[in-house]
C-alpha cells in the first residue's frame, strides 16, 4: 500500500476551491495528483512528502507558468522559445510535455548561460570593480579560482592576495566580505590586470555573441524564458549583441523585479506571469526566488565558459555534468513526479485559459510560510547553491531559534522552515 502522510490534503483543499469542472486546469491538477500516486507510489514518509509538495505546490506553480509561456508565444506569433539554464531546464521539459496538448507549435530549445558569464562578456574591463552586482559575483571565488575564471595567469594570484583578497571563509560575516571586496577593487584597478582583462572580456564577448546567433536568442520572434527576477543576464546579452540589427527578443519571466530604473533599460520587452514591479502587475513575492530556484534545480553544474569545438561552433563548458548534491537529496524522484504530473494534466485538461495565479500564490504562501514539520525536515534538507560556481552549498533550512541568528553568508533562505526545525530540536 502506498504511504500517505497525515497532511496530504492541505494543498488539495486550496486547489479544490478553484475547480469548476474536471476538465479545467484546476480539476486536472486534482486528477494529476491521483495519477502520480498511482504511477509513483510513496514507499515511506519521505517519498510521500516529496510527492505531496510536488503535486500540491511545485506542479501547479510550474505547469501554470509554462502554460502561460506557451499561450504567450502563440498570442505574440513567436517562432522560438529559448529556456535559459539552469532554472530553464525543468521548464523546457515541461514545455515539451504541454505544447502538443495546447496545440502550440514553436521551436523549443534549452540553452546554457548564467549571470556572471554573460555579465563579464558585457563588461568594461577597466571598470570591473565598480558595478556592485558584478562585484558580488566575483566575491564568490577564492584567489586562485577567481584568476582562473578571469583567464588571468597564476602569477597574478599573489598580487590579488597581497591586495587583501584572501581565501574566502565559509560563514564569514559582513566585515570579512568588505575586506575582500576592498582588496578585489584594488586588484582590478591595477594597470597590468586591466590590460590582461581586456583580452578576457573581448574573447568572452565574441563567444557569447556567436552563441546567441547560433541559437537565435536575440531575434524579434524569439522569447527567452527564465524564472526571472532582476533581468541583468538578459540586459547583458542585449548589450553584447549577436542578433539581427535593431531587433530585440521577448522575455517571459515568472517574476520581474528590477531594483532600480537603471536596471530596467529593456523593461518593455519583459513580460511576467506572477508579478512585474515595473508595470505594477501582480504583487511582489519576496521569497519567490528561493522557492522557484529550488523547484527548478538543474541536474548539472553551472556554466563556466564557452569554447569553440573543432567545427567552429560555440559550446558550453559546465562545472559538472551532474548535480550530485541534488541527486542525493532525491532530485530524480521529484522530477519523475513532476513530469508525471504534467503528463497527466496534458491528457486531461480541456479548458486551458483558467487564471490560477491567486491559487498559486496561496499554495506558495502555505508551503513557504506555514510548512509542516515533515516538510521542514525533508524539503529543508534540499541543497541550495549560494554561489554561482556551486562552491557554497547549504540546506534550504537548518535549525534556528531566532531570526537574528541568520548572520552568515551561507545562512538558510527558508526562515519559517528553519524556525520550525529549531523548535523541534
BAKOL-838384 format. One record per residue (C-alpha): residue number from 0; residue in one letter; x, y, z. Coordinates in Angstrom, 1 decimal. Layout:
+-----+------+--------+--------+--------+
: pos : code :     px :     py :     pz :
+-----+------+--------+--------+--------+
: NUM :    A :      X :      Y :      Z :
...
+-----+------+--------+--------+--------+
This chain:
+-----+------+--------+--------+--------+
: pos : code :     px :     py :     pz :
+-----+------+--------+--------+--------+
:   0 :    X :    0.0 :    0.0 :    0.0 :
:   1 :    X :    1.3 :    3.5 :   -0.9 :
:   2 :    X :    2.3 :    5.6 :    2.1 :
:   3 :    X :    0.3 :    8.8 :    2.8 :
:   4 :    X :    1.2 :   11.5 :    5.3 :
:   5 :    X :   -1.3 :   13.0 :    7.7 :
:   6 :    X :   -1.1 :   16.3 :    5.9 :
:   7 :    X :   -1.7 :   15.1 :    2.4 :
:   8 :    X :   -4.9 :   17.1 :    1.9 :
:   9 :    X :   -3.7 :   20.6 :    2.9 :
:  10 :    X :   -2.9 :   21.7 :   -0.7 :
:  11 :    X :   -5.7 :   19.7 :   -2.3 :
:  12 :    X :   -8.3 :   21.8 :   -0.3 :
:  13 :    X :   -7.0 :   25.0 :   -1.8 :
:  14 :    X :   -6.9 :   23.6 :   -5.4 :
:  15 :    X :  -10.4 :   22.2 :   -5.0 :
:  16 :    X :  -11.8 :   25.7 :   -4.4 :
:  17 :    X :  -10.8 :   26.6 :   -8.0 :
:  18 :    X :  -12.3 :   23.5 :   -9.6 :
:  19 :    X :  -15.5 :   24.2 :  -11.7 :
:  20 :    X :  -15.1 :   21.3 :  -14.0 :
:  21 :    X :  -12.9 :   18.2 :  -14.0 :
:  22 :    X :  -11.6 :   19.2 :  -17.4 :
:  23 :    X :  -10.4 :   22.7 :  -16.4 :
:  24 :    X :   -6.9 :   23.3 :  -15.3 :
:  25 :    X :   -7.5 :   23.1 :  -11.5 :
:  26 :    X :   -9.7 :   20.0 :  -12.0 :
:  27 :    X :   -6.8 :   18.4 :  -14.0 :
:  28 :    X :   -4.5 :   19.1 :  -11.1 :
:  29 :    X :   -6.7 :   17.0 :   -8.7 :
:  30 :    X :   -6.7 :   14.1 :  -11.2 :
:  31 :    X :   -3.0 :   14.5 :  -11.9 :
:  32 :    X :   -2.3 :   14.1 :   -8.1 :
:  33 :    X :   -4.1 :   10.8 :   -8.2 :
:  34 :    X :   -2.2 :    9.8 :  -11.3 :
:  35 :    X :    1.2 :   10.4 :   -9.7 :
:  36 :    X :    0.2 :    8.5 :   -6.6 :
:  37 :    X :   -0.8 :    5.5 :   -8.8 :
:  38 :    X :    2.3 :    5.7 :  -11.1 :
:  39 :    X :    4.9 :    6.6 :   -8.5 :
:  40 :    X :    3.6 :    5.5 :   -5.1 :
:  41 :    X :    5.4 :    6.6 :   -2.0 :
:  42 :    X :    7.1 :    3.8 :   -0.1 :
:  43 :    X :    7.8 :    5.8 :    3.1 :
:  44 :    X :    7.1 :    9.2 :    4.8 :
:  45 :    X :    9.9 :   11.0 :    2.9 :
:  46 :    X :    8.7 :   10.0 :   -0.5 :
:  47 :    X :    5.2 :   10.9 :    0.5 :
:  48 :    X :    6.2 :   14.4 :    1.4 :
:  49 :    X :    8.2 :   14.8 :   -1.8 :
:  50 :    X :    5.2 :   13.7 :   -3.8 :
:  51 :    X :    2.7 :   15.9 :   -1.9 :
:  52 :    X :    4.7 :   19.1 :   -2.3 :
:  53 :    X :    5.4 :   18.2 :   -5.9 :
:  54 :    X :    1.7 :   17.7 :   -6.8 :
:  55 :    X :    0.4 :   20.3 :   -4.4 :
:  56 :    X :    2.8 :   23.2 :   -4.9 :
:  57 :    X :    5.6 :   22.7 :   -7.5 :
:  58 :    X :    3.4 :   21.1 :  -10.1 :
:  59 :    X :    0.7 :   23.7 :  -10.1 :
:  60 :    X :    3.2 :   26.6 :   -9.9 :
:  61 :    X :    5.4 :   25.4 :  -12.8 :
:  62 :    X :    2.6 :   24.0 :  -15.0 :
:  63 :    X :    0.6 :   27.2 :  -14.8 :
:  64 :    X :    3.6 :   29.3 :  -15.6 :
:  65 :    X :    4.7 :   27.0 :  -18.5 :
:  66 :    X :    1.1 :   27.1 :  -19.9 :
:  67 :    X :    1.2 :   30.9 :  -19.8 :
:  68 :    X :    4.5 :   30.9 :  -21.6 :
:  69 :    X :    3.2 :   28.7 :  -24.4 :
:  70 :    X :    0.0 :   30.8 :  -24.7 :
:  71 :    X :    2.0 :   34.0 :  -24.8 :
:  72 :    X :    4.2 :   32.5 :  -27.6 :
:  73 :    X :    1.1 :   31.7 :  -29.7 :
:  74 :    X :   -0.6 :   35.1 :  -29.0 :
:  75 :    X :    2.5 :   37.0 :  -30.0 :
:  76 :    X :    3.3 :   34.9 :  -33.0 :
:  77 :    X :    6.7 :   33.8 :  -31.7 :
:  78 :    X :    8.7 :   31.1 :  -33.5 :
:  79 :    X :   11.1 :   30.2 :  -30.8 :
:  80 :    X :   11.3 :   29.7 :  -27.1 :
:  81 :    X :   14.7 :   29.6 :  -25.5 :
:  82 :    X :   14.9 :   28.3 :  -21.9 :
:  83 :    X :   17.8 :   29.7 :  -20.0 :
:  84 :    X :   19.8 :   27.5 :  -17.8 :
:  85 :    X :   19.8 :   26.4 :  -15.2 :
:  86 :    X :   16.3 :   27.0 :  -14.0 :
:  87 :    X :   15.1 :   26.7 :  -17.6 :
:  88 :    X :   15.9 :   23.1 :  -17.8 :
:  89 :    X :   12.8 :   21.9 :  -16.0 :
:  90 :    X :   10.6 :   24.5 :  -17.7 :
:  91 :    X :   11.9 :   23.3 :  -21.1 :
:  92 :    X :   10.9 :   19.7 :  -20.3 :
:  93 :    X :    7.5 :   20.8 :  -19.1 :
:  94 :    X :    7.0 :   22.8 :  -22.3 :
:  95 :    X :    7.8 :   19.8 :  -24.4 :
:  96 :    X :    5.1 :   17.8 :  -22.5 :
:  97 :    X :    2.5 :   20.6 :  -22.6 :
:  98 :    X :    2.9 :   22.2 :  -26.0 :
:  99 :    X :    1.2 :   19.4 :  -28.1 :
: 100 :    X :   -1.8 :   19.5 :  -25.7 :
: 101 :    X :   -2.1 :   23.3 :  -26.2 :
: 102 :    X :   -1.5 :   22.9 :  -29.9 :
: 103 :    X :    1.4 :   25.3 :  -29.8 :
: 104 :    X :    4.0 :   24.7 :  -32.5 :
: 105 :    X :    7.2 :   26.6 :  -31.7 :
: 106 :    X :   10.9 :   25.7 :  -31.7 :
: 107 :    X :   11.8 :   24.8 :  -28.1 :
: 108 :    X :   15.4 :   24.8 :  -27.0 :
: 109 :    X :   17.4 :   24.7 :  -23.8 :
: 110 :    X :   20.4 :   27.0 :  -23.8 :
: 111 :    X :   23.3 :   27.4 :  -21.4 :
: 112 :    X :   24.1 :   30.7 :  -19.7 :
: 113 :    X :   24.5 :   32.4 :  -16.4 :
: 114 :    X :   24.5 :   35.9 :  -15.0 :
: 115 :    X :   28.3 :   36.1 :  -14.2 :
: 116 :    X :   29.4 :   34.7 :  -17.6 :
: 117 :    X :   27.2 :   36.9 :  -19.6 :
: 118 :    X :   27.8 :   40.0 :  -17.4 :
: 119 :    X :   31.6 :   39.6 :  -17.8 :
: 120 :    X :   31.2 :   39.4 :  -21.6 :
: 121 :    X :   29.3 :   42.7 :  -21.5 :
: 122 :    X :   31.6 :   44.5 :  -19.0 :
: 123 :    X :   34.1 :   47.2 :  -19.4 :
: 124 :    X :   37.5 :   45.7 :  -18.4 :
: 125 :    X :   38.6 :   49.0 :  -16.9 :
: 126 :    X :   35.6 :   49.2 :  -14.7 :
: 127 :    X :   35.1 :   45.7 :  -13.4 :
: 128 :    X :   35.3 :   46.7 :   -9.8 :
: 129 :    X :   32.6 :   49.3 :  -10.0 :
: 130 :    X :   29.3 :   47.5 :  -10.7 :
: 131 :    X :   28.2 :   46.1 :   -7.3 :
: 132 :    X :   26.2 :   43.3 :   -8.9 :
: 133 :    X :   29.1 :   42.0 :  -10.9 :
: 134 :    X :   31.4 :   42.6 :   -7.9 :
: 135 :    X :   29.3 :   40.4 :   -5.7 :
: 136 :    X :   29.6 :   37.6 :   -8.2 :
: 137 :    X :   33.4 :   37.8 :   -8.2 :
: 138 :    X :   33.5 :   37.7 :   -4.4 :
: 139 :    X :   32.2 :   34.1 :   -4.6 :
: 140 :    X :   35.6 :   32.8 :   -5.6 :
: 141 :    X :   38.9 :   32.2 :   -3.9 :
: 142 :    X :   42.0 :   33.9 :   -5.2 :
: 143 :    X :   43.2 :   31.1 :   -7.5 :
: 144 :    X :   39.6 :   30.3 :   -8.6 :
: 145 :    X :   38.9 :   34.0 :   -9.5 :
: 146 :    X :   42.1 :   34.4 :  -11.5 :
: 147 :    X :   41.3 :   31.2 :  -13.4 :
: 148 :    X :   37.8 :   32.3 :  -14.1 :
: 149 :    X :   39.0 :   35.7 :  -15.4 :
: 150 :    X :   41.6 :   33.9 :  -17.5 :
: 151 :    X :   44.4 :   35.6 :  -15.6 :
: 152 :    X :   47.8 :   33.8 :  -15.3 :
: 153 :    X :   48.5 :   32.2 :  -12.0 :
: 154 :    X :   51.3 :   34.8 :  -11.5 :
: 155 :    X :   48.5 :   37.3 :  -10.7 :
: 156 :    X :   47.3 :   35.3 :   -7.6 :
: 157 :    X :   50.0 :   36.7 :   -5.2 :
: 158 :    X :   49.1 :   40.2 :   -6.3 :
: 159 :    X :   45.4 :   39.5 :   -5.6 :
: 160 :    X :   46.2 :   38.1 :   -2.1 :
: 161 :    X :   48.6 :   41.0 :   -1.3 :
: 162 :    X :   45.8 :   43.4 :   -2.2 :
: 163 :    X :   43.7 :   41.9 :    0.6 :
: 164 :    X :   41.6 :   39.4 :   -1.3 :
: 165 :    X :   42.3 :   36.4 :    1.0 :
: 166 :    X :   40.7 :   32.9 :    0.9 :
: 167 :    X :   37.0 :   33.0 :    1.5 :
: 168 :    X :   35.9 :   32.0 :    4.9 :
: 169 :    X :   32.7 :   29.9 :    4.9 :
: 170 :    X :   30.2 :   31.5 :    7.3 :
: 171 :    X :   32.1 :   34.9 :    7.3 :
: 172 :    X :   30.3 :   38.0 :    8.2 :
: 173 :    X :   30.0 :   41.4 :    6.5 :
: 174 :    X :   33.3 :   42.7 :    7.8 :
: 175 :    X :   35.2 :   39.9 :    6.1 :
: 176 :    X :   33.3 :   40.4 :    2.9 :
: 177 :    X :   34.0 :   44.1 :    2.8 :
: 178 :    X :   37.7 :   43.5 :    3.4 :
: 179 :    X :   37.8 :   41.0 :    0.5 :
: 180 :    X :   35.8 :   43.5 :   -1.6 :
: 181 :    X :   38.3 :   46.3 :   -1.0 :
: 182 :    X :   41.2 :   44.0 :   -1.9 :
: 183 :    X :   39.4 :   42.9 :   -5.1 :
: 184 :    X :   38.6 :   46.5 :   -6.0 :
: 185 :    X :   42.3 :   47.5 :   -5.7 :
: 186 :    X :   43.4 :   44.5 :   -7.7 :
: 187 :    X :   41.0 :   45.1 :  -10.6 :
: 188 :    X :   42.3 :   48.7 :  -10.9 :
: 189 :    X :   45.9 :   47.6 :  -11.4 :
: 190 :    X :   47.1 :   48.5 :  -14.9 :
: 191 :    X :   48.6 :   45.1 :  -15.8 :
: 192 :    X :   45.3 :   43.5 :  -14.6 :
: 193 :    X :   43.2 :   45.8 :  -16.7 :
: 194 :    X :   45.3 :   45.1 :  -19.8 :
: 195 :    X :   45.0 :   41.3 :  -19.3 :
: 196 :    X :   41.3 :   41.5 :  -18.6 :
: 197 :    X :   40.7 :   43.4 :  -21.9 :
: 198 :    X :   41.7 :   40.2 :  -23.8 :
: 199 :    X :   39.5 :   38.1 :  -21.5 :
: 200 :    X :   36.4 :   40.3 :  -21.9 :
: 201 :    X :   36.9 :   40.7 :  -25.6 :
: 202 :    X :   37.1 :   36.9 :  -26.1 :
: 203 :    X :   34.1 :   36.3 :  -23.9 :
: 204 :    X :   32.1 :   38.9 :  -25.8 :
: 205 :    X :   32.8 :   37.3 :  -29.2 :
: 206 :    X :   32.0 :   33.8 :  -28.0 :
: 207 :    X :   28.7 :   34.9 :  -26.4 :
: 208 :    X :   27.7 :   36.9 :  -29.5 :
: 209 :    X :   28.3 :   33.9 :  -31.7 :
: 210 :    X :   26.5 :   31.6 :  -29.2 :
: 211 :    X :   23.5 :   34.0 :  -29.3 :
: 212 :    X :   23.5 :   34.0 :  -33.1 :
: 213 :    X :   23.7 :   30.2 :  -33.3 :
: 214 :    X :   20.6 :   29.8 :  -31.1 :
: 215 :    X :   18.8 :   33.0 :  -32.4 :
: 216 :    X :   18.5 :   34.3 :  -28.9 :
: 217 :    X :   18.1 :   37.9 :  -30.0 :
: 218 :    X :   15.6 :   37.6 :  -32.8 :
: 219 :    X :   12.4 :   39.5 :  -32.5 :
: 220 :    X :   10.4 :   36.3 :  -32.9 :
: 221 :    X :   12.3 :   34.6 :  -30.1 :
: 222 :    X :   11.4 :   34.7 :  -26.4 :
: 223 :    X :   13.8 :   33.8 :  -23.6 :
: 224 :    X :   12.2 :   32.0 :  -20.7 :
: 225 :    X :   13.5 :   32.0 :  -17.2 :
: 226 :    X :   12.2 :   32.2 :  -13.6 :
: 227 :    X :   13.3 :   35.9 :  -13.7 :
: 228 :    X :   14.0 :   38.5 :  -11.1 :
: 229 :    X :   16.2 :   41.5 :  -12.0 :
: 230 :    X :   16.9 :   40.7 :  -15.6 :
: 231 :    X :   20.6 :   41.6 :  -15.6 :
: 232 :    X :   21.5 :   38.5 :  -17.5 :
: 233 :    X :   19.3 :   39.4 :  -20.5 :
: 234 :    X :   20.4 :   43.0 :  -20.4 :
: 235 :    X :   24.0 :   41.8 :  -20.6 :
: 236 :    X :   23.2 :   39.7 :  -23.6 :
: 237 :    X :   21.4 :   42.5 :  -25.4 :
: 238 :    X :   24.5 :   44.8 :  -24.7 :
: 239 :    X :   26.8 :   42.2 :  -26.3 :
: 240 :    X :   24.6 :   41.7 :  -29.3 :
: 241 :    X :   24.8 :   38.9 :  -31.9 :
: 242 :    X :   21.2 :   39.1 :  -33.2 :
: 243 :    X :   19.7 :   40.9 :  -36.2 :
: 244 :    X :   20.5 :   44.6 :  -36.3 :
: 245 :    X :   17.9 :   46.6 :  -34.3 :
: 246 :    X :   16.0 :   43.5 :  -33.1 :
: 247 :    X :   15.3 :   42.5 :  -29.6 :
: 248 :    X :   13.8 :   39.3 :  -28.2 :
: 249 :    X :   10.8 :   39.0 :  -25.9 :
: 250 :    X :   11.4 :   37.8 :  -22.3 :
: 251 :    X :    8.9 :   35.7 :  -20.4 :
: 252 :    X :    9.7 :   35.6 :  -16.7 :
: 253 :    X :    7.8 :   34.1 :  -13.8 :
: 254 :    X :    8.6 :   37.3 :  -11.8 :
: 255 :    X :   10.3 :   40.6 :  -12.9 :
: 256 :    X :   11.6 :   42.9 :  -10.2 :
: 257 :    X :   14.4 :   45.3 :  -11.2 :
: 258 :    X :   15.6 :   47.1 :   -8.1 :
: 259 :    X :   16.2 :   50.5 :   -9.8 :
: 260 :    X :   15.3 :   52.3 :  -13.1 :
: 261 :    X :   18.9 :   51.8 :  -14.2 :
: 262 :    X :   18.3 :   48.1 :  -14.2 :
: 263 :    X :   15.2 :   48.4 :  -16.4 :
: 264 :    X :   16.7 :   49.7 :  -19.6 :
: 265 :    X :   14.9 :   47.0 :  -21.6 :
: 266 :    X :   11.8 :   46.7 :  -19.4 :
: 267 :    X :    9.4 :   47.0 :  -22.4 :
: 268 :    X :   10.5 :   43.5 :  -23.7 :
: 269 :    X :    9.8 :   41.8 :  -20.4 :
: 270 :    X :    6.5 :   40.2 :  -19.5 :
: 271 :    X :    6.0 :   38.3 :  -16.3 :
: 272 :    X :    3.4 :   35.8 :  -15.1 :
: 273 :    X :    3.1 :   36.4 :  -11.4 :
: 274 :    X :    4.3 :   39.9 :  -11.0 :
: 275 :    X :    6.1 :   42.8 :  -12.7 :
: 276 :    X :    7.2 :   45.6 :  -10.5 :
: 277 :    X :    7.8 :   47.9 :  -13.5 :
: 278 :    X :    4.2 :   47.8 :  -14.7 :
: 279 :    X :    2.7 :   47.2 :  -11.3 :
: 280 :    X :    1.2 :   43.8 :  -12.4 :
: 281 :    X :    0.7 :   41.4 :   -9.6 :
: 282 :    X :    2.2 :   41.6 :   -6.1 :
: 283 :    X :    5.9 :   41.1 :   -5.3 :
: 284 :    X :    6.6 :   37.8 :   -3.5 :
: 285 :    X :    9.8 :   38.4 :   -1.7 :
: 286 :    X :   10.9 :   34.8 :   -1.1 :
: 287 :    X :    9.8 :   33.5 :   -4.6 :
: 288 :    X :   13.3 :   33.3 :   -6.0 :
: 289 :    X :   14.4 :   30.7 :   -3.4 :
: 290 :    X :   11.3 :   28.6 :   -3.9 :
: 291 :    X :   11.4 :   28.7 :   -7.7 :
: 292 :    X :   15.2 :   28.1 :   -7.9 :
: 293 :    X :   14.7 :   25.0 :   -5.6 :
: 294 :    X :   11.8 :   23.7 :   -7.7 :
: 295 :    X :   13.7 :   24.3 :  -10.9 :
: 296 :    X :   17.1 :   23.0 :   -9.9 :
: 297 :    X :   19.0 :   21.6 :  -12.8 :
: 298 :    X :   20.7 :   18.1 :  -13.0 :
: 299 :    X :   24.1 :   19.6 :  -14.0 :
: 300 :    X :   26.6 :   22.1 :  -12.8 :
: 301 :    X :   26.8 :   25.8 :  -13.7 :
: 302 :    X :   28.2 :   27.2 :  -17.0 :
: 303 :    X :   31.9 :   28.0 :  -16.6 :
: 304 :    X :   32.7 :   29.4 :  -20.1 :
: 305 :    X :   32.1 :   29.0 :  -23.8 :
: 306 :    X :   34.7 :   27.4 :  -26.2 :
: 307 :    X :   34.8 :   26.6 :  -29.8 :
: 308 :    X :   34.5 :   23.0 :  -30.9 :
: 309 :    X :   36.6 :   21.6 :  -33.9 :
: 310 :    X :   33.8 :   22.7 :  -36.3 :
: 311 :    X :   33.9 :   26.3 :  -35.0 :
: 312 :    X :   30.6 :   26.2 :  -33.1 :
: 313 :    X :   30.4 :   27.7 :  -29.7 :
: 314 :    X :   29.7 :   25.1 :  -27.0 :
: 315 :    X :   29.3 :   25.4 :  -23.2 :
: 316 :    X :   31.7 :   24.1 :  -20.6 :
: 317 :    X :   30.0 :   23.1 :  -17.4 :
: 318 :    X :   31.4 :   22.9 :  -13.9 :
: 319 :    X :   30.0 :   19.4 :  -13.6 :
: 320 :    X :   27.9 :   17.0 :  -15.7 :
: 321 :    X :   25.8 :   16.0 :  -12.6 :
: 322 :    X :   24.3 :   17.8 :   -9.7 :
: 323 :    X :   25.4 :   15.2 :   -7.1 :
: 324 :    X :   24.1 :   17.1 :   -4.0 :
: 325 :    X :   20.6 :   17.4 :   -5.5 :
: 326 :    X :   20.7 :   13.8 :   -6.7 :
: 327 :    X :   21.5 :   12.6 :   -3.2 :
: 328 :    X :   18.6 :   14.6 :   -1.8 :
: 329 :    X :   16.1 :   12.9 :   -4.3 :
: 330 :    X :   16.1 :   15.1 :   -7.4 :
: 331 :    X :   15.3 :   12.1 :   -9.5 :
: 332 :    X :   12.1 :   11.2 :   -7.7 :
: 333 :    X :   11.0 :   14.8 :   -7.6 :
: 334 :    X :   11.4 :   15.2 :  -11.3 :
: 335 :    X :    9.7 :   11.9 :  -12.1 :
: 336 :    X :    6.7 :   13.0 :  -10.1 :
: 337 :    X :    6.7 :   16.5 :  -11.6 :
: 338 :    X :    6.8 :   15.2 :  -15.2 :
: 339 :    X :    4.2 :   12.5 :  -14.4 :
: 340 :    X :    2.0 :   15.3 :  -13.0 :
: 341 :    X :    2.4 :   17.4 :  -16.2 :
: 342 :    X :    1.7 :   14.5 :  -18.5 :
: 343 :    X :   -1.5 :   13.7 :  -16.6 :
: 344 :    X :   -2.6 :   17.4 :  -16.9 :
: 345 :    X :   -1.8 :   17.3 :  -20.6 :
: 346 :    X :   -4.0 :   14.3 :  -21.0 :
: 347 :    X :   -7.0 :   15.5 :  -19.0 :
: 348 :    X :   -7.2 :   19.3 :  -19.4 :
: 349 :    X :   -9.5 :   20.8 :  -22.0 :
: 350 :    X :  -10.0 :   24.4 :  -20.8 :
: 351 :    X :   -6.5 :   25.8 :  -20.5 :
: 352 :    X :   -7.5 :   29.5 :  -20.1 :
: 353 :    X :   -8.2 :   29.4 :  -16.4 :
: 354 :    X :   -6.3 :   32.1 :  -14.5 :
: 355 :    X :   -4.9 :   30.4 :  -11.4 :
: 356 :    X :   -2.4 :   33.0 :  -10.2 :
: 357 :    X :   -4.3 :   33.6 :   -6.9 :
: 358 :    X :   -4.3 :   29.8 :   -6.3 :
: 359 :    X :   -0.6 :   29.6 :   -7.0 :
: 360 :    X :    0.1 :   32.5 :   -4.5 :
: 361 :    X :   -1.9 :   30.7 :   -1.8 :
: 362 :    X :   -0.1 :   27.4 :   -2.3 :
: 363 :    X :    3.2 :   29.1 :   -2.3 :
: 364 :    X :    2.5 :   31.0 :    0.9 :
: 365 :    X :    1.1 :   28.0 :    2.7 :
: 366 :    X :    4.2 :   25.9 :    1.9 :
: 367 :    X :    6.9 :   28.6 :    2.4 :
: 368 :    X :    5.5 :   30.4 :    5.4 :
: 369 :    X :    3.5 :   27.6 :    7.2 :
: 370 :    X :    5.3 :   24.4 :    6.5 :
: 371 :    X :    4.6 :   21.2 :    8.3 :
: 372 :    X :    7.3 :   19.6 :   10.5 :
: 373 :    X :    7.8 :   16.9 :    7.9 :
: 374 :    X :    8.1 :   19.5 :    5.1 :
: 375 :    X :   10.7 :   21.5 :    7.1 :
: 376 :    X :   12.7 :   18.4 :    7.7 :
: 377 :    X :   12.6 :   16.9 :    4.2 :
: 378 :    X :   12.4 :   19.9 :    1.9 :
: 379 :    X :   14.5 :   21.9 :    4.3 :
: 380 :    X :   17.4 :   19.5 :    3.5 :
: 381 :    X :   17.3 :   20.4 :   -0.1 :
: 382 :    X :   20.8 :   21.6 :   -1.2 :
: 383 :    X :   20.8 :   25.3 :   -2.1 :
: 384 :    X :   23.7 :   26.8 :   -4.1 :
: 385 :    X :   24.6 :   30.2 :   -2.6 :
: 386 :    X :   27.2 :   30.8 :   -5.2 :
: 387 :    X :   27.1 :   30.7 :   -9.0 :
: 388 :    X :   30.0 :   28.2 :   -9.1 :
: 389 :    X :   28.3 :   25.9 :   -6.6 :
: 390 :    X :   31.2 :   26.2 :   -4.2 :
: 391 :    X :   28.9 :   27.1 :   -1.3 :
: 392 :    X :   26.0 :   24.7 :   -0.8 :
: 393 :    X :   23.8 :   24.8 :    2.2 :
: 394 :    X :   20.5 :   23.3 :    3.2 :
: 395 :    X :   17.4 :   25.4 :    2.4 :
: 396 :    X :   16.7 :   25.3 :    6.1 :
: 397 :    X :   18.6 :   24.5 :    9.3 :
: 398 :    X :   17.5 :   24.7 :   12.9 :
: 399 :    X :   17.2 :   28.3 :   14.2 :
: 400 :    X :   15.5 :   29.6 :   17.3 :
: 401 :    X :   15.7 :   33.3 :   16.5 :
: 402 :    X :   15.8 :   35.1 :   13.1 :
: 403 :    X :   18.7 :   37.2 :   14.4 :
: 404 :    X :   20.8 :   34.0 :   14.1 :
: 405 :    X :   20.9 :   34.4 :   10.3 :
: 406 :    X :   24.2 :   36.3 :   10.1 :
: 407 :    X :   26.4 :   34.1 :    7.9 :
: 408 :    X :   26.9 :   34.3 :    4.2 :
: 409 :    X :   25.6 :   30.7 :    3.8 :
: 410 :    X :   22.6 :   31.1 :    6.1 :
: 411 :    X :   19.5 :   29.2 :    5.1 :
: 412 :    X :   17.0 :   31.0 :    2.9 :
: 413 :    X :   13.9 :   29.3 :    4.4 :
: 414 :    X :   13.2 :   31.2 :    7.6 :
: 415 :    X :    9.9 :   29.5 :    8.5 :
: 416 :    X :   11.3 :   26.1 :    7.9 :
: 417 :    X :   14.4 :   26.9 :    9.9 :
: 418 :    X :   12.5 :   28.2 :   12.9 :
: 419 :    X :   10.2 :   25.2 :   12.9 :
: 420 :    X :   13.3 :   22.9 :   12.9 :
: 421 :    X :   14.7 :   25.0 :   15.8 :
: 422 :    X :   11.5 :   24.4 :   17.8 :
: 423 :    X :   11.7 :   20.7 :   17.2 :
: 424 :    X :   15.3 :   20.3 :   18.4 :
+-----+------+--------+--------+--------+
